[in-house]
Amino acid sequence: MAKLVRGFRDIFEPQSQHFTELENCARGVFSLYGFGELRLPTVELKELFVKSTGETTDIVQKEMYAFEDAGHRQLAIRPEGTPGVVRAYLENNFVQAAPVQKFYYIGNMFRAERPQAGRYREFEQIGAEYIGNSAPAADAEVILMLKDIVSRFGAKNYCVKINSLGCDKCRPLYRQALIDFLSQEKDTLCENCQTRLEKNPLRVLDCKIDGARFAGRVPTMQLCPECQAHFDEVQALLKGKIDFVVDPMLVRGLDYYSRTVFEFQAGDASQNAIAAGGRYDTLVKNMGGPATPAIGWAMGAERVIAARGEVTRPQQKSVCVVSLDKQCNETAFNIMQSLRGAGIRTEGGLFDKNIKGQMKQADRCHAAYAVILGTDELAQRQATFKDLATGEQKKISFDVLTQEVKKVL
Ligand code: HAM
């Protein structure tokens, strides 16, 4: 039998409904903030992610679905959306025409991570990228927009952590201080962190094995006056509008960040980031454009849905149309279509089955009523309308059937 690939999923109702609800909720909020949808391709040149997501990141080193196509191009199935957005921004010359852009995207991302709860190889991200605004107001705006989506959707018990990673001026000093500090403990670091130490020492701080034991012990970041002023203003703008904590250990696992970074976390599992993002003021330039500030985030739809937990939603009442005789099938089918045309949720059509089989279907699809058609009904041009909860039934003329059904639903 055909088999699903490990780490991938089929998502049926009602689970799929959660995704639609989250997407609709996000679209509503994006529109309030003036963000427009950008539909990105799933495949990009591999080099795009190597250069932007970063050569030393786990995503690029271990998790990318990369392949060579028939034209010998090195391609990758996108592990994240930000590099594609920046590529599209540059390639379509927004730099000249309209450098300030607010994009959002909704789409599946792919990372060959070890599958576990909350971590999938194909998952949905809803993301936003605000390009061209260096002001702290942009940082506050995207963070509050994220909060609006997550809280309107109904995710509960999440906390918001923010930090500043400084800029090209202040980060190298911190980087060196961190290398000096961590080098003294090199032998005790996990294998991964021993390699990270020289190339990307900040990543040691959010290592699942080593990170926690350095909390409160590592040298803290000394921001340059500009970065400090920026971070102070971001916090001032957020104060009173969202609960947040400043976490000096929050460093993020992608290479392009500078200044403000943030995570929305829920639960205490290791895969607890429901959404995350930050500034990437040097990425546009590194990708060949002019110096252009930018900030954004992406939420993991599966994780935001899990953070909302169980929801009970009222079931939309439906009608099931049952035909008792071959002669009635066409009329029964036409009734189904006119009910649907009037906006009534209608099941039925299993006309090859006997009445027992058709009533079973009505039960399975939780229909509230059945419209039953036999040869008598056909001759009298009246359908039997049955309340499936009480068993009560009455005859309704074909001419007014749709209006009458509408009245009770
Ligand atoms: P990221 O932290 O790699 O950032 O991913 C963002 C979110 O996607 C995570 O917080 C998590 O909720 C979800 N996520 C990541 N990997 C998985 C997985 N394997 N299974 C389920 N959910 C997952 C980015 O992708 C950046 N592009 C965010 C950004 C946008 N920064 C600036 N702009």
Residues whose N, C-alpha, C, O or C-beta is under 5 A from the ligand:
A	BS01	HAM	E80 G81 T82 R111 E113 G118 R119 Y120 F123 A128 A273 I274 A275 A276 G277 G278 G296 W297 A298 M299 G300 R303
